[in-house]
Amino acid sequence: MSALEGRTVLLTGASGGIGAALCDALVAAGAQVVAIGRNRVRLQAIAARHAPGRILPVIADLADPEGPARIVATASQLQPTPSVLVLAHAQGAFGLFEQQSPQALQSLLNTNLVASMTLIHVLLPMLRTHPQASVVAIGSTFGSLAFPGFAAYSASKFGLRGLMEGLAREHADMPLRFQYLSPRATRTAFNTPQVEAMNREMKVAQDDPADVAAQLVAAIASGRRRMQIGWPEKLFARINGALPGLVDRSLAVQLPIVRRHARS
Ligand SMILES: NC(=O)c1ccc[n+]([C@@H]2O[C@H](COP(=O)([O-])OP(=O)(O)OC[C@H]3O[C@@H](n4cnc5c(N)ncnc54)[C@H](OP(=O)(O)O)[C@@H]3O)[C@@H](O)[C@H]2O)c1
Protein backbone atom coordinates (compact mmCIF):
# COMPACT_ATOMS: atom_id res chain seq x y z
CA MET A 1 0.00 0.00 0.00
CA SER A 2 1.30 3.48 -0.89
CA ALA A 3 2.13 5.83 1.99
CA LEU A 4 -0.28 8.26 0.28
CA GLU A 5 -3.29 5.92 0.40
CA GLY A 6 -6.29 7.63 2.02
CA ARG A 7 -4.45 10.92 2.55
CA THR A 8 -5.56 14.36 1.39
CA VAL A 9 -2.95 16.31 -0.60
CA LEU A 10 -3.07 20.05 -1.22
CA LEU A 11 -1.44 20.68 -4.60
CA THR A 12 -0.68 24.14 -5.99
CA GLY A 13 0.05 24.52 -9.70
CA ALA A 14 -2.41 21.65 -10.30
CA SER A 15 -3.54 23.14 -13.62
CA GLY A 16 0.04 23.20 -14.95
CA GLY A 17 1.89 20.60 -17.01
CA ILE A 18 3.64 18.88 -14.10
CA GLY A 19 0.73 19.64 -11.73
CA ALA A 20 -1.85 17.90 -13.95
CA ALA A 21 0.41 14.84 -14.18
CA LEU A 22 0.88 14.98 -10.40
CA CYS A 23 -2.92 14.97 -9.95
CA ASP A 24 -3.12 11.70 -11.92
CA ALA A 25 -0.16 10.10 -10.13
CA LEU A 26 -1.38 11.12 -6.66
CA VAL A 27 -4.86 9.73 -7.31
CA ALA A 28 -3.26 6.52 -8.62
CA ALA A 29 -1.35 6.34 -5.30
CA GLY A 30 -4.68 6.47 -3.43
CA ALA A 31 -4.75 10.15 -2.41
CA GLN A 32 -7.53 12.70 -2.62
CA VAL A 33 -6.18 15.91 -4.22
CA VAL A 34 -7.19 19.49 -3.54
CA ALA A 35 -6.19 20.91 -6.91
CA ILE A 36 -5.29 24.60 -6.64
CA GLY A 37 -4.87 26.96 -9.57
CA ARG A 38 -6.37 29.97 -11.32
CA ASN A 39 -7.55 28.22 -14.49
CA ARG A 40 -11.00 26.84 -13.65
CA VAL A 41 -11.51 25.13 -17.04
CA ARG A 42 -8.24 23.20 -16.83
CA LEU A 43 -8.85 22.15 -13.22
CA GLN A 44 -12.36 20.94 -14.03
CA ALA A 45 -11.05 18.95 -17.00
CA ILE A 46 -8.49 17.24 -14.73
CA ALA A 47 -11.18 16.47 -12.12
CA ALA A 48 -13.43 14.98 -14.84
CA ARG A 49 -10.74 12.35 -15.61
CA HIS A 50 -11.18 10.84 -12.14
CA ALA A 51 -13.92 9.38 -9.93
CA PRO A 52 -16.07 12.03 -8.22
CA GLY A 53 -14.42 13.50 -5.12
CA ARG A 54 -10.86 12.37 -5.93
CA ILE A 55 -9.87 15.82 -7.31
CA LEU A 56 -11.37 18.89 -5.65
CA PRO A 57 -10.63 22.04 -7.69
CA VAL A 58 -9.99 25.25 -5.73
CA ILE A 59 -9.61 28.48 -7.65
CA ALA A 60 -7.08 30.73 -5.92
CA ASP A 61 -4.51 33.28 -7.02
CA LEU A 62 -1.52 32.75 -4.74
CA ALA A 63 -0.19 36.22 -5.49
CA ASP A 64 -3.41 37.64 -4.02
CA PRO A 65 -3.23 38.03 -0.20
CA GLU A 66 -6.67 36.35 0.04
CA GLY A 67 -5.51 33.22 -1.84
CA PRO A 68 -3.91 31.36 1.11
CA ALA A 69 -6.88 32.17 3.41
CA ARG A 70 -9.29 30.65 0.86
CA ILE A 71 -7.18 27.48 0.71
CA VAL A 72 -7.12 27.10 4.51
CA ALA A 73 -10.91 27.61 4.69
CA THR A 74 -11.48 24.85 2.11
CA ALA A 75 -8.89 22.50 3.60
CA SER A 76 -10.30 22.73 7.13
CA GLN A 77 -13.71 21.45 5.90
CA LEU A 78 -12.24 18.22 4.51
CA GLN A 79 -12.15 14.81 6.12
CA PRO A 80 -9.36 13.87 6.59
CA THR A 81 -7.79 17.33 6.55
CA PRO A 82 -4.71 17.59 4.30
CA SER A 83 -1.52 16.03 5.64
CA VAL A 84 0.57 16.79 2.53
CA LEU A 85 1.19 20.17 0.90
CA VAL A 86 2.84 20.10 -2.53
CA LEU A 87 3.95 23.46 -3.92
CA ALA A 88 4.12 22.99 -7.70
CA HIS A 89 3.11 26.45 -8.86
CA ALA A 90 5.58 28.92 -10.33
CA GLN A 91 5.98 31.80 -12.67
CA GLY A 92 8.76 31.45 -15.25
CA ALA A 93 10.98 34.35 -16.30
CA PHE A 94 13.48 33.77 -19.08
CA GLY A 95 15.27 36.96 -20.12
CA LEU A 96 18.20 39.20 -19.45
CA PHE A 97 17.89 40.65 -15.95
CA GLU A 98 18.29 44.29 -16.95
CA GLN A 99 15.43 43.93 -19.45
CA GLN A 100 12.98 42.68 -16.79
CA SER A 101 10.83 45.34 -15.12
CA PRO A 102 10.94 45.85 -11.35
CA GLN A 103 7.21 44.93 -11.30
CA ALA A 104 7.87 41.64 -13.09
CA LEU A 105 10.71 40.83 -10.67
CA GLN A 106 8.50 41.58 -7.69
CA SER A 107 5.65 39.45 -9.06
CA LEU A 108 8.07 36.56 -9.69
CA LEU A 109 9.45 36.59 -6.15
CA ASN A 110 5.99 37.08 -4.69
CA THR A 111 4.51 34.09 -6.53
CA ASN A 112 7.43 31.67 -6.39
CA LEU A 113 8.80 32.41 -2.92
CA VAL A 114 6.65 34.68 -0.74
CA ALA A 115 3.35 32.92 -1.59
CA SER A 116 4.97 29.51 -0.89
CA MET A 117 6.27 30.77 2.44
CA THR A 118 2.89 32.25 3.38
CA LEU A 119 1.01 29.09 2.46
CA ILE A 120 3.34 26.90 4.53
CA HIS A 121 2.98 29.31 7.44
CA VAL A 122 -0.84 29.32 7.46
CA LEU A 123 -1.06 25.54 6.98
CA LEU A 124 1.48 24.42 9.60
CA PRO A 125 -1.06 24.23 12.47
CA MET A 126 -3.29 21.91 10.38
CA LEU A 127 -0.38 19.78 9.15
CA ARG A 128 0.87 19.37 12.71
CA THR A 129 -2.39 17.72 13.80
CA HIS A 130 -1.34 14.64 11.78
CA PRO A 131 1.07 12.02 13.13
CA GLN A 132 2.85 12.17 9.77
CA ALA A 133 2.79 15.19 7.44
CA SER A 134 4.91 16.62 4.63
CA VAL A 135 5.56 19.89 2.89
CA VAL A 136 7.00 19.34 -0.58
CA ALA A 137 8.45 22.15 -2.69
CA ILE A 138 8.95 21.50 -6.38
CA GLY A 139 12.25 23.19 -7.06
CA SER A 140 14.41 23.27 -10.16
CA THR A 141 17.94 22.50 -11.29
CA PHE A 142 18.22 26.31 -11.35
CA GLY A 143 17.63 26.30 -7.58
CA SER A 144 21.06 24.66 -7.18
CA LEU A 145 22.83 26.06 -10.23
CA ALA A 146 21.96 29.60 -11.29
CA PHE A 147 21.78 29.93 -15.05
CA PRO A 148 22.32 33.04 -17.21
CA GLY A 149 18.99 34.28 -18.57
CA PHE A 150 17.29 32.89 -15.43
CA ALA A 151 18.93 35.01 -12.69
CA ALA A 152 15.69 36.14 -11.02
CA TYR A 153 13.98 32.76 -11.43
CA SER A 154 17.10 31.07 -10.01
CA ALA A 155 16.97 33.48 -7.06
CA SER A 156 13.36 32.47 -6.36
CA LYS A 157 14.24 28.75 -6.46
CA PHE A 158 17.45 29.18 -4.39
CA GLY A 159 15.20 30.96 -1.85
CA LEU A 160 12.72 28.09 -1.86
CA ARG A 161 15.52 25.57 -1.36
CA GLY A 162 16.89 27.62 1.56
CA LEU A 163 13.42 27.82 3.09
CA MET A 164 12.91 24.05 2.90
CA GLU A 165 16.39 23.30 4.26
CA GLY A 166 15.93 25.71 7.16
CA LEU A 167 12.45 24.35 7.98
CA ALA A 168 13.64 20.73 7.83
CA ARG A 169 16.42 21.58 10.30
CA GLU A 170 14.02 23.56 12.52
CA HIS A 171 11.69 20.51 12.67
CA ALA A 172 14.40 17.83 12.87
CA ASP A 173 12.91 16.40 16.09
CA MET A 174 9.30 16.39 14.82
CA PRO A 175 7.46 14.03 12.45
CA LEU A 176 6.78 16.86 9.96
CA ARG A 177 8.91 16.45 6.80
CA PHE A 178 10.15 19.13 4.42
CA GLN A 179 11.14 17.88 0.97
CA TYR A 180 12.75 19.82 -1.88
CA LEU A 181 12.39 17.91 -5.16
CA SER A 182 13.78 19.28 -8.41
CA PRO A 183 12.77 18.43 -11.95
CA ARG A 184 15.10 19.30 -14.80
CA ALA A 185 13.69 20.74 -18.06
CA THR A 186 10.24 19.22 -18.61
CA ARG A 187 7.96 19.42 -21.65
CA THR A 188 5.27 21.86 -20.43
CA ALA A 189 3.95 25.28 -21.39
CA PHE A 190 6.25 26.68 -18.69
CA ASN A 191 9.03 26.87 -21.28
CA THR A 192 8.49 29.62 -23.84
CA PRO A 193 9.36 29.05 -27.51
CA GLN A 194 12.67 30.90 -26.88
CA VAL A 195 13.56 28.52 -24.05
CA GLU A 196 12.57 25.52 -26.19
CA ALA A 197 14.80 26.78 -29.03
CA MET A 198 17.70 27.42 -26.65
CA ASN A 199 17.31 23.96 -25.06
CA ARG A 200 17.37 22.37 -28.50
CA GLU A 201 20.53 24.25 -29.46
CA MET A 202 22.25 23.39 -26.17
CA LYS A 203 21.03 19.78 -26.40
CA VAL A 204 19.31 20.04 -23.01
CA ALA A 205 17.28 16.89 -22.29
CA GLN A 206 13.57 17.44 -21.62
CA ASP A 207 11.47 15.03 -19.59
CA ASP A 208 7.88 13.99 -20.05
CA PRO A 209 5.63 15.42 -17.29
CA ALA A 210 4.12 11.98 -16.51
CA ASP A 211 7.63 10.52 -15.90
CA VAL A 212 8.53 13.50 -13.71
CA ALA A 213 5.28 13.13 -11.74
CA ALA A 214 5.93 9.41 -11.18
CA GLN A 215 9.38 10.18 -9.73
CA LEU A 216 8.02 13.01 -7.60
CA VAL A 217 5.20 10.90 -6.14
CA ALA A 218 7.63 8.06 -5.32
CA ALA A 219 9.86 10.60 -3.53
CA ILE A 220 6.90 12.13 -1.67
CA ALA A 221 5.75 8.68 -0.53
CA SER A 222 9.25 7.73 0.65
CA GLY A 223 9.80 11.04 2.45
CA ARG A 224 13.10 11.71 0.65
CA ARG A 225 14.55 15.06 1.77
CA ARG A 226 16.04 16.16 -1.55
CA MET A 227 16.02 14.93 -5.11
CA GLN A 228 17.44 16.24 -8.36
CA ILE A 229 15.96 14.50 -11.38
CA GLY A 230 18.18 13.69 -14.35
CA TRP A 231 21.72 13.01 -15.33
CA PRO A 232 23.99 15.06 -15.84
CA GLU A 233 21.91 17.66 -13.90
CA LYS A 234 22.49 15.73 -10.62
CA LEU A 235 26.25 15.95 -11.18
CA PHE A 236 26.27 19.61 -12.31
CA ALA A 237 24.23 20.68 -9.27
CA ARG A 238 26.81 19.00 -7.01
CA ILE A 239 29.79 20.43 -8.88
CA ASN A 240 28.23 23.90 -8.64
CA GLY A 241 28.02 23.48 -4.85
CA ALA A 242 31.60 22.27 -4.46
CA LEU A 243 33.47 23.98 -7.33
CA PRO A 244 31.34 26.86 -8.68
CA GLY A 245 34.30 28.28 -10.64
CA LEU A 246 34.22 25.25 -12.94
CA VAL A 247 30.54 25.89 -13.73
CA ASP A 248 31.26 29.64 -14.21
CA ARG A 249 33.77 28.78 -16.93
CA SER A 250 31.55 26.22 -18.64
CA LEU A 251 28.53 28.58 -18.70
CA ALA A 252 30.65 31.50 -19.95
CA VAL A 253 31.11 29.51 -23.17
CA GLN A 254 27.30 29.18 -23.52
CA LEU A 255 26.59 32.87 -22.79
CA PRO A 256 26.37 34.04 -26.44
CA ILE A 257 23.69 31.37 -27.08
CA VAL A 258 21.69 32.46 -24.01
CA ARG A 259 21.93 36.15 -25.01
CA ARG A 260 20.81 35.45 -28.57
CA HIS A 261 17.71 33.51 -27.46
CA ALA A 262 16.88 35.99 -24.67
CA ARG A 263 16.88 38.83 -27.23
CA SER A 264 14.97 36.88 -29.88
N1 LIG B 1 8.69 22.76 -16.94
C1 LIG B 1 9.97 22.80 -16.61
O1 LIG B 1 10.86 22.75 -17.49
C2 LIG B 1 10.37 22.85 -15.17
C3 LIG B 1 11.72 22.53 -14.85
C4 LIG B 1 12.12 22.58 -13.53
C5 LIG B 1 11.22 22.93 -12.55
N2 LIG B 1 9.93 23.25 -12.88
C6 LIG B 1 9.03 23.61 -11.78
O2 LIG B 1 7.95 22.68 -11.76
C7 LIG B 1 6.78 23.34 -11.26
C8 LIG B 1 5.65 23.13 -12.25
O3 LIG B 1 6.01 23.67 -13.51
P1 LIG B 1 5.17 23.37 -14.85
O4 LIG B 1 6.14 23.01 -15.89
O5 LIG B 1 4.04 22.49 -14.53
O6 LIG B 1 4.64 24.85 -15.15
P2 LIG B 1 3.28 25.34 -15.87
O7 LIG B 1 2.76 24.29 -16.77
O8 LIG B 1 3.57 26.69 -16.42
O9 LIG B 1 2.28 25.50 -14.64
C9 LIG B 1 2.47 26.52 -13.69
C10 LIG B 1 1.39 26.39 -12.63
O10 LIG B 1 1.57 27.45 -11.67
C11 LIG B 1 0.30 28.04 -11.43
N3 LIG B 1 0.47 29.44 -11.02
C12 LIG B 1 1.32 30.37 -11.53
N4 LIG B 1 1.12 31.55 -10.92
C13 LIG B 1 0.10 31.35 -10.03
C14 LIG B 1 -0.57 32.18 -9.10
N5 LIG B 1 -0.27 33.50 -8.97
N6 LIG B 1 -1.56 31.66 -8.34
C15 LIG B 1 -1.91 30.35 -8.47
N7 LIG B 1 -1.30 29.49 -9.32
C16 LIG B 1 -0.32 30.00 -10.10
C17 LIG B 1 -0.43 27.93 -12.77
O11 LIG B 1 -1.82 28.06 -12.51
P3 LIG B 1 -2.89 28.65 -13.60
O12 LIG B 1 -2.40 28.20 -14.95
O13 LIG B 1 -4.17 28.00 -13.21
O14 LIG B 1 -2.85 30.10 -13.46
C18 LIG B 1 -0.03 26.54 -13.21
O15 LIG B 1 -0.85 25.59 -12.58
C19 LIG B 1 7.17 24.81 -11.06
O16 LIG B 1 7.51 24.99 -9.71
C20 LIG B 1 8.40 24.98 -11.92
O17 LIG B 1 9.25 25.98 -11.41
C21 LIG B 1 9.49 23.20 -14.15
The ligand as a MOL file (V3000), in Angstrom:
LIG
                    3D

  0  0  0     0  0            999 V3000
M  V30 BEGIN CTAB
M  V30 COUNTS 48 52 0 0 0
M  V30 BEGIN ATOM
M  V30 1 N 8.6920 22.7590 -16.9370 0
M  V30 2 C 9.9690 22.8030 -16.6150 0
M  V30 3 O 10.8630 22.7550 -17.4920 0
M  V30 4 C 10.3710 22.8490 -15.1670 0
M  V30 5 C 11.7180 22.5340 -14.8500 0
M  V30 6 C 12.1210 22.5790 -13.5310 0
M  V30 7 C 11.2220 22.9350 -12.5510 0
M  V30 8 N 9.9310 23.2470 -12.8780 0 CHG=1
M  V30 9 C 9.0310 23.6100 -11.7760 0
M  V30 10 O 7.9510 22.6810 -11.7570 0
M  V30 11 C 6.7760 23.3400 -11.2630 0
M  V30 12 C 5.6460 23.1250 -12.2520 0
M  V30 13 O 6.0110 23.6720 -13.5140 0
M  V30 14 P 5.1720 23.3720 -14.8470 0
M  V30 15 O 6.1370 23.0140 -15.8910 0
M  V30 16 O 4.0430 22.4920 -14.5300 0 CHG=-1
M  V30 17 O 4.6370 24.8520 -15.1460 0
M  V30 18 P 3.2750 25.3370 -15.8680 0
M  V30 19 O 2.7550 24.2910 -16.7660 0
M  V30 20 O 3.5730 26.6860 -16.4160 0
M  V30 21 O 2.2820 25.4960 -14.6390 0
M  V30 22 C 2.4720 26.5230 -13.6910 0
M  V30 23 C 1.3890 26.3930 -12.6310 0
M  V30 24 O 1.5680 27.4460 -11.6670 0
M  V30 25 C 0.3040 28.0430 -11.4340 0
M  V30 26 N 0.4670 29.4440 -11.0240 0
M  V30 27 C 1.3200 30.3710 -11.5280 0
M  V30 28 N 1.1170 31.5510 -10.9220 0
M  V30 29 C 0.1040 31.3520 -10.0250 0
M  V30 30 C -0.5740 32.1830 -9.1000 0
M  V30 31 N -0.2680 33.4950 -8.9660 0
M  V30 32 N -1.5580 31.6600 -8.3400 0
M  V30 33 C -1.9060 30.3470 -8.4710 0
M  V30 34 N -1.2970 29.4950 -9.3240 0
M  V30 35 C -0.3210 30.0030 -10.0990 0
M  V30 36 C -0.4340 27.9330 -12.7720 0
M  V30 37 O -1.8200 28.0630 -12.5060 0
M  V30 38 P -2.8870 28.6500 -13.5990 0
M  V30 39 O -2.4050 28.2000 -14.9540 0
M  V30 40 O -4.1680 27.9960 -13.2110 0
M  V30 41 O -2.8550 30.0980 -13.4590 0
M  V30 42 C -0.0260 26.5420 -13.2130 0
M  V30 43 O -0.8530 25.5850 -12.5820 0
M  V30 44 C 7.1730 24.8090 -11.0600 0
M  V30 45 O 7.5130 24.9940 -9.7150 0
M  V30 46 C 8.4050 24.9820 -11.9180 0
M  V30 47 O 9.2540 25.9850 -11.4100 0
M  V30 48 C 9.4920 23.1990 -14.1510 0
M  V30 END ATOM
M  V30 BEGIN BOND
M  V30 1 1 1 2
M  V30 2 2 2 3
M  V30 3 1 2 4
M  V30 4 1 4 5
M  V30 5 2 4 48
M  V30 6 2 5 6
M  V30 7 1 6 7
M  V30 8 2 7 8
M  V30 9 1 8 9
M  V30 10 1 8 48
M  V30 11 1 9 10
M  V30 12 1 9 46
M  V30 13 1 10 11
M  V30 14 1 11 12
M  V30 15 1 11 44
M  V30 16 1 12 13
M  V30 17 1 13 14
M  V30 18 2 14 15
M  V30 19 1 14 16
M  V30 20 1 14 17
M  V30 21 1 17 18
M  V30 22 2 18 19
M  V30 23 1 18 20
M  V30 24 1 18 21
M  V30 25 1 21 22
M  V30 26 1 22 23
M  V30 27 1 23 24
M  V30 28 1 23 42
M  V30 29 1 24 25
M  V30 30 1 25 26
M  V30 31 1 25 36
M  V30 32 1 26 27
M  V30 33 1 26 35
M  V30 34 2 27 28
M  V30 35 1 28 29
M  V30 36 1 29 30
M  V30 37 2 29 35
M  V30 38 1 30 31
M  V30 39 2 30 32
M  V30 40 1 32 33
M  V30 41 2 33 34
M  V30 42 1 34 35
M  V30 43 1 36 37
M  V30 44 1 36 42
M  V30 45 1 37 38
M  V30 46 2 38 39
M  V30 47 1 38 40
M  V30 48 1 38 41
M  V30 49 1 42 43
M  V30 50 1 44 45
M  V30 51 1 44 46
M  V30 52 1 46 47
M  V30 END BOND
M  V30 END CTAB
M  END
